[in-house]
Amino acid sequence: MSGPIKHIVMWRLRGETQAERSVARTKVKTLFEGLKGRIDGLTHIEVGVDVSDVDYACDVVLVSEFTDSAALKAYATHPEHLRVREELGDLRIGRFQVDYPIKETGA
């Protein structure tokens, strides 16, 4: 697949109390936002923290865009990405992912 690709990941995080989950959410957000400008082919990164607090919601969502599927594949094994995953350890208890091509629109 050629062309830009969007990579969306949502996590449920470990934490017994609301305070523990809040700390976990902030850590995920900070670490992933720190990847901005550090990985070739990563053209956009945005991290959102859930504010609904409904019991079926994920805690954090990562919305990122890559120049193409090769860049996304390289991201998976990039040392900076692996460092973030290692720092998060077992903080994540659930993970959901969607990757899809971005349709380019004319002006």
Secondary structure, 3 states (H helix, E strand, C coil): CCCCEEEEEEEEECCCCHHHHHHHHHHHHHHHHCCCCCCCCEEEEEEEECCCCCCCCCCEEEEEEECCHHHHHHHHCCHHHHHHHHHHHHHEEEEEEEEEECCCCCC
